[in-house]
Amino acid sequence: MKNYKLKIFCDFDGTVTKNDVWVSAFGKFIKNREKFEIICEEFTSNVITSRECSLRELDLIEDFDFKTLNIYLDEEEIDDHFRDFLDYCTLNGYEITLLSEGLDYYIKYILNRENLNLKFFSNKLVLNETDDKNGNKNIRLSCEFPYPDEHCTYCGMSKRNIIINNTNDFENEVSVFIGDGTSDFCASNYADIVFAKKKLASYCWKNNITYHDYKNFKDVIEKLEIMKLKNKIKHKLTAKHLRNDVLLGG
């Protein structure tokens, strides 16, 4: 395809960051590890939805305070080559958007710390503060889902919809999705080019979804350059048909 424009959509936890920030940072406030592991297993086994998983995990958090959370967040690192990837996107005029089933608070915190001004879509952390009988403040956490799909109650944030609504097939825009986990499964069906690792790579392999494996963003840069040289940047017909079905209400 000539005169194409890449629209890049990228997962955050475990993709931009080296770890799953939700688990490694918020998880430190969860004392009941048995219940936490059960929730994680039920989510990865599709027993419960992403929304239910998020709400139940947040409900397990005890003795929470933002000062301690920020200390944990400062321990989280981004991919060593992510800045190089951003420079690569800027040089080539590729728009990049972050998509996350995580929470806006820690995404903003890490991006601000790294001096990165990137557009992102995520779920929203909600703070509920009450006083106990002794006048002490009790903090309970919950979340809201500002970017759902009206017909899907599984995903909290519909990565699929963001990709479809922000990519124009008629203007030769080609969507690239980069991810690693369970929350990326749905979106991988609708992107023209998929970069996958870990659980997402396994899902793509089992479901005959063409994907490019990667370990870090250096791999993504190198493989995109090879695809450009071989004129492999183009719409994937199966993904394009699925996108059209959604737009037509199918």
ChimeraX commands (.cxc) that place a marker at each C-alpha (Angstrom):
marker #1 position 0.00,0.00,0.00 radius 0.5
marker #1 position 1.35,3.43,-0.97 radius 0.5
marker #1 position 0.82,6.67,0.94 radius 0.5
marker #1 position -0.28,4.81,4.06 radius 0.5
marker #1 position -0.38,6.32,7.53 radius 0.5
marker #1 position 0.30,4.13,10.54 radius 0.5
marker #1 position -1.95,4.57,13.58 radius 0.5
marker #1 position -0.23,2.85,16.48 radius 0.5
marker #1 position -2.15,1.61,19.52 radius 0.5
marker #1 position -0.18,0.29,22.44 radius 0.5
marker #1 position -1.02,-1.49,25.67 radius 0.5
marker #1 position 0.53,-0.03,28.85 radius 0.5
marker #1 position 1.02,-2.60,31.63 radius 0.5
marker #1 position 3.73,-5.08,30.70 radius 0.5
marker #1 position 4.18,-3.43,27.30 radius 0.5
marker #1 position 5.24,0.17,27.87 radius 0.5
marker #1 position 6.19,-0.78,31.43 radius 0.5
marker #1 position 8.35,-3.78,32.23 radius 0.5
marker #1 position 5.88,-5.07,34.81 radius 0.5
marker #1 position 2.14,-5.19,35.24 radius 0.5
marker #1 position 1.88,-2.03,37.33 radius 0.5
marker #1 position -1.59,-2.91,38.59 radius 0.5
marker #1 position -0.30,-6.15,40.11 radius 0.5
marker #1 position 3.14,-5.01,41.24 radius 0.5
marker #1 position 2.13,-1.64,42.76 radius 0.5
marker #1 position -1.51,-1.88,43.83 radius 0.5
marker #1 position -0.99,-5.54,44.66 radius 0.5
marker #1 position 1.30,-4.58,47.53 radius 0.5
marker #1 position -1.76,-3.23,49.37 radius 0.5
marker #1 position -3.55,-6.58,49.12 radius 0.5
marker #1 position -2.98,-8.77,52.18 radius 0.5
marker #1 position -5.37,-11.57,51.28 radius 0.5
marker #1 position -3.18,-13.15,48.62 radius 0.5
marker #1 position -5.35,-16.25,48.35 radius 0.5
marker #1 position -8.43,-14.27,47.29 radius 0.5
marker #1 position -6.28,-12.16,44.98 radius 0.5
marker #1 position -4.87,-15.22,43.20 radius 0.5
marker #1 position -8.36,-16.68,42.84 radius 0.5
marker #1 position -9.61,-13.48,41.18 radius 0.5
marker #1 position -6.62,-13.43,38.81 radius 0.5
marker #1 position -7.19,-17.06,37.87 radius 0.5
marker #1 position -10.91,-16.54,37.31 radius 0.5
marker #1 position -10.15,-13.59,35.03 radius 0.5
marker #1 position -7.52,-15.36,32.92 radius 0.5
marker #1 position -9.86,-18.37,32.65 radius 0.5
marker #1 position -12.73,-16.11,31.46 radius 0.5
marker #1 position -14.85,-17.01,34.49 radius 0.5
marker #1 position -15.29,-13.34,35.40 radius 0.5
marker #1 position -15.19,-10.17,33.29 radius 0.5
marker #1 position -12.45,-7.58,33.26 radius 0.5
marker #1 position -14.79,-5.15,35.01 radius 0.5
marker #1 position -15.57,-7.58,37.80 radius 0.5
marker #1 position -11.90,-8.44,38.16 radius 0.5
marker #1 position -10.93,-4.78,38.57 radius 0.5
marker #1 position -13.65,-4.00,41.10 radius 0.5
marker #1 position -13.03,-7.12,43.18 radius 0.5
marker #1 position -9.27,-6.57,43.28 radius 0.5
marker #1 position -9.67,-2.94,44.32 radius 0.5
marker #1 position -12.04,-4.05,47.07 radius 0.5
marker #1 position -9.24,-6.20,48.53 radius 0.5
marker #1 position -6.92,-3.22,49.02 radius 0.5
marker #1 position -6.22,-2.31,52.64 radius 0.5
marker #1 position -4.39,0.53,54.42 radius 0.5
marker #1 position -4.08,2.51,51.21 radius 0.5
marker #1 position -2.42,5.89,50.87 radius 0.5
marker #1 position -1.14,7.75,47.82 radius 0.5
marker #1 position 2.27,8.55,49.31 radius 0.5
marker #1 position 3.08,4.87,49.62 radius 0.5
marker #1 position 1.57,4.10,46.22 radius 0.5
marker #1 position 3.80,6.74,44.61 radius 0.5
marker #1 position 6.85,5.13,46.21 radius 0.5
marker #1 position 5.82,1.83,44.62 radius 0.5
marker #1 position 5.19,3.53,41.28 radius 0.5
marker #1 position 8.67,5.05,41.33 radius 0.5
marker #1 position 10.01,1.50,41.29 radius 0.5
marker #1 position 8.27,0.76,37.98 radius 0.5
marker #1 position 10.41,1.05,34.86 radius 0.5
marker #1 position 9.43,1.56,31.24 radius 0.5
marker #1 position 10.80,-0.50,28.36 radius 0.5
marker #1 position 14.43,0.45,27.70 radius 0.5
marker #1 position 13.66,1.20,24.05 radius 0.5
marker #1 position 10.28,2.92,24.41 radius 0.5
marker #1 position 11.74,6.42,24.03 radius 0.5
marker #1 position 13.54,5.29,20.88 radius 0.5
marker #1 position 10.22,4.01,19.59 radius 0.5
marker #1 position 8.54,7.35,20.29 radius 0.5
marker #1 position 11.34,9.14,18.43 radius 0.5
marker #1 position 10.85,6.70,15.55 radius 0.5
marker #1 position 7.11,7.42,15.47 radius 0.5
marker #1 position 7.71,11.18,15.55 radius 0.5
marker #1 position 10.29,10.98,12.76 radius 0.5
marker #1 position 7.87,9.05,10.55 radius 0.5
marker #1 position 4.72,10.93,11.50 radius 0.5
marker #1 position 3.06,7.93,13.15 radius 0.5
marker #1 position 0.40,8.73,15.75 radius 0.5
marker #1 position 0.61,6.66,18.94 radius 0.5
marker #1 position -2.17,6.10,21.47 radius 0.5
marker #1 position -1.98,4.10,24.70 radius 0.5
marker #1 position -4.85,1.73,25.52 radius 0.5
marker #1 position -5.12,0.26,29.00 radius 0.5
marker #1 position -7.49,-1.76,31.16 radius 0.5
marker #1 position -5.52,-0.25,34.02 radius 0.5
marker #1 position -6.12,2.96,35.94 radius 0.5
marker #1 position -5.61,6.55,34.88 radius 0.5
marker #1 position -3.81,7.54,38.09 radius 0.5
marker #1 position -0.73,5.40,37.69 radius 0.5
marker #1 position -0.54,5.87,33.93 radius 0.5
marker #1 position -0.52,9.67,34.39 radius 0.5
marker #1 position 1.99,9.37,37.21 radius 0.5
marker #1 position 4.48,7.31,35.23 radius 0.5
marker #1 position 4.08,9.34,32.03 radius 0.5
marker #1 position 4.59,12.59,33.97 radius 0.5
marker #1 position 7.63,11.16,35.71 radius 0.5
marker #1 position 9.11,10.25,32.34 radius 0.5
marker #1 position 8.13,13.63,30.82 radius 0.5
marker #1 position 6.02,11.91,28.18 radius 0.5
marker #1 position 2.95,13.65,26.81 radius 0.5
marker #1 position 0.96,10.81,25.25 radius 0.5
marker #1 position -2.74,10.36,24.61 radius 0.5
marker #1 position -4.20,7.41,26.48 radius 0.5
marker #1 position -7.51,5.73,27.22 radius 0.5
marker #1 position -8.03,3.78,30.44 radius 0.5
marker #1 position -10.35,3.12,33.35 radius 0.5
marker #1 position -10.67,5.79,36.05 radius 0.5
marker #1 position -9.63,5.36,39.67 radius 0.5
marker #1 position -12.33,6.43,42.15 radius 0.5
marker #1 position -11.57,7.32,45.75 radius 0.5
marker #1 position -14.23,6.83,48.43 radius 0.5
marker #1 position -13.25,8.38,51.76 radius 0.5
marker #1 position -15.27,7.83,54.94 radius 0.5
marker #1 position -14.81,8.40,58.67 radius 0.5
marker #1 position -15.01,5.52,61.12 radius 0.5
marker #1 position -16.54,5.83,64.60 radius 0.5
marker #1 position -13.22,7.12,65.96 radius 0.5
marker #1 position -12.95,9.85,63.34 radius 0.5
marker #1 position -10.23,8.10,61.37 radius 0.5
marker #1 position -10.25,8.30,57.59 radius 0.5
marker #1 position -10.98,5.10,55.70 radius 0.5
marker #1 position -10.09,4.99,52.03 radius 0.5
marker #1 position -11.82,2.54,49.73 radius 0.5
marker #1 position -10.93,2.32,46.07 radius 0.5
marker #1 position -13.15,1.62,43.12 radius 0.5
marker #1 position -13.12,2.49,39.43 radius 0.5
marker #1 position -15.28,3.77,36.62 radius 0.5
marker #1 position -15.32,2.61,33.01 radius 0.5
marker #1 position -15.59,5.68,30.76 radius 0.5
marker #1 position -14.81,3.84,27.50 radius 0.5
marker #1 position -17.00,0.73,27.43 radius 0.5
marker #1 position -18.73,-0.98,24.54 radius 0.5
marker #1 position -22.49,-0.76,24.91 radius 0.5
marker #1 position -22.95,-4.34,23.69 radius 0.5
marker #1 position -20.04,-5.89,25.61 radius 0.5
marker #1 position -20.02,-6.27,29.38 radius 0.5
marker #1 position -16.70,-8.14,29.47 radius 0.5
marker #1 position -14.16,-5.40,28.81 radius 0.5
marker #1 position -13.92,-2.39,31.07 radius 0.5
marker #1 position -12.26,-0.31,28.37 radius 0.5
marker #1 position -12.99,-1.33,24.79 radius 0.5
marker #1 position -9.63,-1.27,23.05 radius 0.5
marker #1 position -11.37,-2.57,19.96 radius 0.5
marker #1 position -13.65,0.46,19.74 radius 0.5
marker #1 position -10.80,2.93,20.21 radius 0.5
marker #1 position -8.89,1.30,17.36 radius 0.5
marker #1 position -11.90,1.26,15.04 radius 0.5
marker #1 position -13.05,4.80,15.84 radius 0.5
marker #1 position -9.58,6.28,15.45 radius 0.5
marker #1 position -8.52,4.57,12.22 radius 0.5
marker #1 position -9.93,5.58,8.83 radius 0.5
marker #1 position -9.61,2.77,6.30 radius 0.5
marker #1 position -10.69,5.07,3.48 radius 0.5
marker #1 position -7.74,7.38,4.11 radius 0.5
marker #1 position -5.20,4.54,3.96 radius 0.5
marker #1 position -4.71,4.52,7.72 radius 0.5
marker #1 position -3.23,1.20,8.84 radius 0.5
marker #1 position -3.67,0.17,12.48 radius 0.5
marker #1 position -0.84,-1.34,14.50 radius 0.5
marker #1 position -1.54,-2.93,17.89 radius 0.5
marker #1 position 1.18,-3.79,20.41 radius 0.5
marker #1 position 0.28,-5.84,23.47 radius 0.5
marker #1 position 1.05,-8.72,25.77 radius 0.5
marker #1 position -1.89,-9.90,27.86 radius 0.5
marker #1 position -5.44,-11.11,28.30 radius 0.5
marker #1 position -6.97,-7.64,28.00 radius 0.5
marker #1 position -5.45,-7.39,24.50 radius 0.5
marker #1 position -7.13,-10.50,23.08 radius 0.5
marker #1 position -10.17,-8.77,21.59 radius 0.5
marker #1 position -8.28,-5.86,20.05 radius 0.5
marker #1 position -5.83,-8.16,18.27 radius 0.5
marker #1 position -8.63,-9.38,15.99 radius 0.5
marker #1 position -9.31,-5.88,14.64 radius 0.5
marker #1 position -5.83,-4.45,14.01 radius 0.5
marker #1 position -4.07,-4.70,10.65 radius 0.5
marker #1 position -0.66,-5.37,12.18 radius 0.5
marker #1 position -0.22,-7.05,15.57 radius 0.5
marker #1 position 2.89,-7.24,17.72 radius 0.5
marker #1 position 2.41,-9.78,20.49 radius 0.5
marker #1 position 4.29,-11.45,23.32 radius 0.5
marker #1 position 3.46,-13.66,26.30 radius 0.5
marker #1 position -0.26,-14.48,26.65 radius 0.5
marker #1 position -1.27,-12.41,23.64 radius 0.5
marker #1 position 1.19,-14.27,21.40 radius 0.5
marker #1 position -0.27,-17.57,22.59 radius 0.5
marker #1 position -3.81,-16.34,21.93 radius 0.5
marker #1 position -2.93,-15.16,18.43 radius 0.5
marker #1 position -1.22,-18.45,17.61 radius 0.5
marker #1 position -4.17,-20.52,18.84 radius 0.5
marker #1 position -6.69,-18.38,16.96 radius 0.5
marker #1 position -4.79,-18.08,13.66 radius 0.5
marker #1 position -4.24,-14.35,14.03 radius 0.5
marker #1 position -1.16,-13.20,12.14 radius 0.5
marker #1 position 1.25,-11.52,14.54 radius 0.5
marker #1 position 4.87,-10.47,14.93 radius 0.5
marker #1 position 6.61,-11.53,18.11 radius 0.5
marker #1 position 8.74,-9.04,20.00 radius 0.5
marker #1 position 10.64,-8.71,23.26 radius 0.5
marker #1 position 10.98,-4.94,23.37 radius 0.5
marker #1 position 10.35,-1.84,21.29 radius 0.5
marker #1 position 13.68,-2.19,19.50 radius 0.5
marker #1 position 12.21,-5.33,17.93 radius 0.5
marker #1 position 9.08,-3.41,16.91 radius 0.5
marker #1 position 11.13,-0.72,15.17 radius 0.5
marker #1 position 13.25,-3.25,13.31 radius 0.5
marker #1 position 10.30,-5.33,12.16 radius 0.5
marker #1 position 8.30,-2.31,11.02 radius 0.5
marker #1 position 11.30,-1.20,8.96 radius 0.5
marker #1 position 11.54,-4.63,7.33 radius 0.5
marker #1 position 7.82,-4.54,6.55 radius 0.5
marker #1 position 8.23,-1.11,4.96 radius 0.5
marker #1 position 11.13,-2.29,2.78 radius 0.5
marker #1 position 9.15,-5.34,1.65 radius 0.5
marker #1 position 5.99,-3.28,1.05 radius 0.5
marker #1 position 4.11,-5.30,3.68 radius 0.5
marker #1 position 2.35,-2.34,5.30 radius 0.5
marker #1 position -1.28,-2.81,4.33 radius 0.5
marker #1 position -4.76,-3.59,5.58 radius 0.5
marker #1 position -5.36,-7.13,6.80 radius 0.5
marker #1 position -8.54,-8.26,5.06 radius 0.5
marker #1 position -9.92,-10.31,7.95 radius 0.5
marker #1 position -9.43,-7.42,10.38 radius 0.5
marker #1 position -10.86,-4.93,7.90 radius 0.5
marker #1 position -13.99,-7.05,7.45 radius 0.5
marker #1 position -14.42,-7.32,11.23 radius 0.5
marker #1 position -14.06,-3.56,11.59 radius 0.5
marker #1 position -16.66,-2.99,8.89 radius 0.5
marker #1 position -19.04,-5.40,10.63 radius 0.5
marker #1 position -18.77,-3.39,13.84 radius 0.5
marker #1 position -19.30,-0.08,12.05 radius 0.5
marker #1 position -22.35,-1.51,10.28 radius 0.5
marker #1 position -23.73,-2.87,13.53 radius 0.5
marker #1 position -23.03,-6.50,12.67 radius 0.5
marker link #1:1,2 radius 0.2
marker link #1:2,3 radius 0.2
marker link #1:3,4 radius 0.2
marker link #1:4,5 radius 0.2
marker link #1:5,6 radius 0.2
marker link #1:6,7 radius 0.2
marker link #1:7,8 radius 0.2
marker link #1:8,9 radius 0.2
marker link #1:9,10 radius 0.2
marker link #1:10,11 radius 0.2
marker link #1:11,12 radius 0.2
marker link #1:12,13 radius 0.2
marker link #1:13,14 radius 0.2
marker link #1:14,15 radius 0.2
marker link #1:15,16 radius 0.2
marker link #1:16,17 radius 0.2
marker link #1:17,18 radius 0.2
marker link #1:18,19 radius 0.2
marker link #1:19,20 radius 0.2
marker link #1:20,21 radius 0.2
marker link #1:21,22 radius 0.2
marker link #1:22,23 radius 0.2
marker link #1:23,24 radius 0.2
marker link #1:24,25 radius 0.2
marker link #1:25,26 radius 0.2
marker link #1:26,27 radius 0.2
marker link #1:27,28 radius 0.2
marker link #1:28,29 radius 0.2
marker link #1:29,30 radius 0.2
marker link #1:30,31 radius 0.2
marker link #1:31,32 radius 0.2
marker link #1:32,33 radius 0.2
marker link #1:33,34 radius 0.2
marker link #1:34,35 radius 0.2
marker link #1:35,36 radius 0.2
marker link #1:36,37 radius 0.2
marker link #1:37,38 radius 0.2
marker link #1:38,39 radius 0.2
marker link #1:39,40 radius 0.2
marker link #1:40,41 radius 0.2
marker link #1:41,42 radius 0.2
marker link #1:42,43 radius 0.2
marker link #1:43,44 radius 0.2
marker link #1:44,45 radius 0.2
marker link #1:45,46 radius 0.2
marker link #1:46,47 radius 0.2
marker link #1:47,48 radius 0.2
marker link #1:48,49 radius 0.2
marker link #1:49,50 radius 0.2
marker link #1:50,51 radius 0.2
marker link #1:51,52 radius 0.2
marker link #1:52,53 radius 0.2
marker link #1:53,54 radius 0.2
marker link #1:54,55 radius 0.2
marker link #1:55,56 radius 0.2
marker link #1:56,57 radius 0.2
marker link #1:57,58 radius 0.2
marker link #1:58,59 radius 0.2
marker link #1:59,60 radius 0.2
marker link #1:60,61 radius 0.2
marker link #1:61,62 radius 0.2
marker link #1:62,63 radius 0.2
marker link #1:63,64 radius 0.2
marker link #1:64,65 radius 0.2
marker link #1:65,66 radius 0.2
marker link #1:66,67 radius 0.2
marker link #1:67,68 radius 0.2
marker link #1:68,69 radius 0.2
marker link #1:69,70 radius 0.2
marker link #1:70,71 radius 0.2
marker link #1:71,72 radius 0.2
marker link #1:72,73 radius 0.2
marker link #1:73,74 radius 0.2
marker link #1:74,75 radius 0.2
marker link #1:75,76 radius 0.2
marker link #1:76,77 radius 0.2
marker link #1:77,78 radius 0.2
marker link #1:78,79 radius 0.2
marker link #1:79,80 radius 0.2
marker link #1:80,81 radius 0.2
marker link #1:81,82 radius 0.2
marker link #1:82,83 radius 0.2
marker link #1:83,84 radius 0.2
marker link #1:84,85 radius 0.2
marker link #1:85,86 radius 0.2
marker link #1:86,87 radius 0.2
marker link #1:87,88 radius 0.2
marker link #1:88,89 radius 0.2
marker link #1:89,90 radius 0.2
marker link #1:90,91 radius 0.2
marker link #1:91,92 radius 0.2
marker link #1:92,93 radius 0.2
marker link #1:93,94 radius 0.2
marker link #1:94,95 radius 0.2
marker link #1:95,96 radius 0.2
marker link #1:96,97 radius 0.2
marker link #1:97,98 radius 0.2
marker link #1:98,99 radius 0.2
marker link #1:99,100 radius 0.2
marker link #1:100,101 radius 0.2
marker link #1:101,102 radius 0.2
marker link #1:102,103 radius 0.2
marker link #1:103,104 radius 0.2
marker link #1:104,105 radius 0.2
marker link #1:105,106 radius 0.2
marker link #1:106,107 radius 0.2
marker link #1:107,108 radius 0.2
marker link #1:108,109 radius 0.2
marker link #1:109,110 radius 0.2
marker link #1:110,111 radius 0.2
marker link #1:111,112 radius 0.2
marker link #1:112,113 radius 0.2
marker link #1:113,114 radius 0.2
marker link #1:114,115 radius 0.2
marker link #1:115,116 radius 0.2
marker link #1:116,117 radius 0.2
marker link #1:117,118 radius 0.2
marker link #1:118,119 radius 0.2
marker link #1:119,120 radius 0.2
marker link #1:120,121 radius 0.2
marker link #1:121,122 radius 0.2
marker link #1:122,123 radius 0.2
marker link #1:123,124 radius 0.2
marker link #1:124,125 radius 0.2
marker link #1:125,126 radius 0.2
marker link #1:126,127 radius 0.2
marker link #1:127,128 radius 0.2
marker link #1:128,129 radius 0.2
marker link #1:129,130 radius 0.2
marker link #1:130,131 radius 0.2
marker link #1:131,132 radius 0.2
marker link #1:132,133 radius 0.2
marker link #1:133,134 radius 0.2
marker link #1:134,135 radius 0.2
marker link #1:135,136 radius 0.2
marker link #1:136,137 radius 0.2
marker link #1:137,138 radius 0.2
marker link #1:138,139 radius 0.2
marker link #1:139,140 radius 0.2
marker link #1:140,141 radius 0.2
marker link #1:141,142 radius 0.2
marker link #1:142,143 radius 0.2
marker link #1:143,144 radius 0.2
marker link #1:144,145 radius 0.2
marker link #1:145,146 radius 0.2
marker link #1:146,147 radius 0.2
marker link #1:147,148 radius 0.2
marker link #1:148,149 radius 0.2
marker link #1:149,150 radius 0.2
marker link #1:150,151 radius 0.2
marker link #1:151,152 radius 0.2
marker link #1:152,153 radius 0.2
marker link #1:153,154 radius 0.2
marker link #1:154,155 radius 0.2
marker link #1:155,156 radius 0.2
marker link #1:156,157 radius 0.2
marker link #1:157,158 radius 0.2
marker link #1:158,159 radius 0.2
marker link #1:159,160 radius 0.2
marker link #1:160,161 radius 0.2
marker link #1:161,162 radius 0.2
marker link #1:162,163 radius 0.2
marker link #1:163,164 radius 0.2
marker link #1:164,165 radius 0.2
marker link #1:165,166 radius 0.2
marker link #1:166,167 radius 0.2
marker link #1:167,168 radius 0.2
marker link #1:168,169 radius 0.2
marker link #1:169,170 radius 0.2
marker link #1:170,171 radius 0.2
marker link #1:171,172 radius 0.2
marker link #1:172,173 radius 0.2
marker link #1:173,174 radius 0.2
marker link #1:174,175 radius 0.2
marker link #1:175,176 radius 0.2
marker link #1:176,177 radius 0.2
marker link #1:177,178 radius 0.2
marker link #1:178,179 radius 0.2
marker link #1:179,180 radius 0.2
marker link #1:180,181 radius 0.2
marker link #1:181,182 radius 0.2
marker link #1:182,183 radius 0.2
marker link #1:183,184 radius 0.2
marker link #1:184,185 radius 0.2
marker link #1:185,186 radius 0.2
marker link #1:186,187 radius 0.2
marker link #1:187,188 radius 0.2
marker link #1:188,189 radius 0.2
marker link #1:189,190 radius 0.2
marker link #1:190,191 radius 0.2
marker link #1:191,192 radius 0.2
marker link #1:192,193 radius 0.2
marker link #1:193,194 radius 0.2
marker link #1:194,195 radius 0.2
marker link #1:195,196 radius 0.2
marker link #1:196,197 radius 0.2
marker link #1:197,198 radius 0.2
marker link #1:198,199 radius 0.2
marker link #1:199,200 radius 0.2
marker link #1:200,201 radius 0.2
marker link #1:201,202 radius 0.2
marker link #1:202,203 radius 0.2
marker link #1:203,204 radius 0.2
marker link #1:204,205 radius 0.2
marker link #1:205,206 radius 0.2
marker link #1:206,207 radius 0.2
marker link #1:207,208 radius 0.2
marker link #1:208,209 radius 0.2
marker link #1:209,210 radius 0.2
marker link #1:210,211 radius 0.2
marker link #1:211,212 radius 0.2
marker link #1:212,213 radius 0.2
marker link #1:213,214 radius 0.2
marker link #1:214,215 radius 0.2
marker link #1:215,216 radius 0.2
marker link #1:216,217 radius 0.2
marker link #1:217,218 radius 0.2
marker link #1:218,219 radius 0.2
marker link #1:219,220 radius 0.2
marker link #1:220,221 radius 0.2
marker link #1:221,222 radius 0.2
marker link #1:222,223 radius 0.2
marker link #1:223,224 radius 0.2
marker link #1:224,225 radius 0.2
marker link #1:225,226 radius 0.2
marker link #1:226,227 radius 0.2
marker link #1:227,228 radius 0.2
marker link #1:228,229 radius 0.2
marker link #1:229,230 radius 0.2
marker link #1:230,231 radius 0.2
marker link #1:231,232 radius 0.2
marker link #1:232,233 radius 0.2
marker link #1:233,234 radius 0.2
marker link #1:234,235 radius 0.2
marker link #1:235,236 radius 0.2
marker link #1:236,237 radius 0.2
marker link #1:237,238 radius 0.2
marker link #1:238,239 radius 0.2
marker link #1:239,240 radius 0.2
marker link #1:240,241 radius 0.2
marker link #1:241,242 radius 0.2
marker link #1:242,243 radius 0.2
marker link #1:243,244 radius 0.2
marker link #1:244,245 radius 0.2
marker link #1:245,246 radius 0.2
marker link #1:246,247 radius 0.2
marker link #1:247,248 radius 0.2
marker link #1:248,249 radius 0.2
marker link #1:249,250 radius 0.2
view
